[in-house]
Amino acid sequence: MPYEIRWTRQAEKDYENIQSAGLASKVAKIMKTISQNPFEQSQGFKKLKGRENTYSRQITKKHRFTYTFLTNIQNTLEAVSGKPYNGFVKVLSMWTHYESLHDL
């Protein structure tokens, strides 16, 4: 089952930088992976210490795609596509390292 993906305002701003830097295709690949399985051990996957349900994936050596996972407790809701989903993936940031951002 697919996972619905939501973006924070910070992630939306970061995506503009990603596009300008020519990294949109790498982010698209990560988005495809996390929509199917946010816990797949690929693309520089790591769980962030001290942050519950927060993970990151490597875009480049400098930039990481950081997200959190929220379960769909009811398991009856449907995504925009009309198909049921297991939960939400909330994209937190993707420009620089999340650990260095204090406002998120």
Secondary structure, 3 states (H helix, E strand, C coil): CCCEEEECHHHHHHHHHHHHCCCHHHHHHHHHHHHHCCCCCCCCCEECCCCCCEEEEECCCCCEEEEEEEECCCCCCECCCCCECCEEEEEEECCCCHHHCCCC
